[in-house]
Amino acid sequence: MLQSNINEQSSVDAPERRGAFRVSNPILSVEIGGRKYSTENWSLNGLLLNGIPDEVTEDEPVHGIFGPLGAAEMCRFDGHITRLDADNMTTAIILDERSADVAALLPLWVLKYGAL
């Protein structure tokens, strides 16, 4: 008998949860509570982090800063944790609508840093 595990489902088969195009380049450096993470991918609506912040739960508000890895440009953000995946060691964050700077800066970072 074949068994499947939802955490082993490929990203190609997985439904798009953010409703926005995902970008993996440039990689963003994300700081939450003084600890730094990198992004697996991101969109205008959210971030998928490599790693899981200490003592967090799903639906918990999260605040931090992020910017292109290795660049001095940073932006504050507010969001909520939507998924913690211990098997893949990733954290999904949806960005709050009030993070207006984010919507303005992310497309510019793709143009400026995405081709590096």
C-alpha positions, 0 to 999 in steps of 0.5 A, a space after each residue: 500500500 502506498 502512503 503519502 505525507 503532506 510535507 513531502 508534497 512537491 512545491 509544483 503540486 502544492 497549491 499557491 497559498 499566497 496568491 502572488 508570484 514567488 521570487 527567489 532572487 534576490 535572497 532577502 536577509 530577515 531579522 526577527 527578534 535579533 536573529 537573522 534568517 534568509 528567504 527560500 522565496 518571497 512575494 509581495 504578500 509574504 516570505 518563506 524563511 529558512 529556519 524557525 524563530 524561537 518560541 513562535 506559534 502559527 497565527 502569531 504576529 511578527 515584526 522585523 526588518 528585511 532587505 536584500 542579502 549583503 545590501 545596506 537597504 532595509 525595510 520594516 515589516 509587520 505580519 503573521 506566521 501562517 505555517 511552521 514546517 519542522 520537517 523542512 525547517 521553514 517558516 511562512 509569514 504573510 505580510 500585513 497590508 499596512 506594510 506599504 513600504 514593502 510593496 514599494 521596495 520589493 519590486 525595486 529590489 528585484 530589478 536592482 539585485 535580482 540579476 546579480 
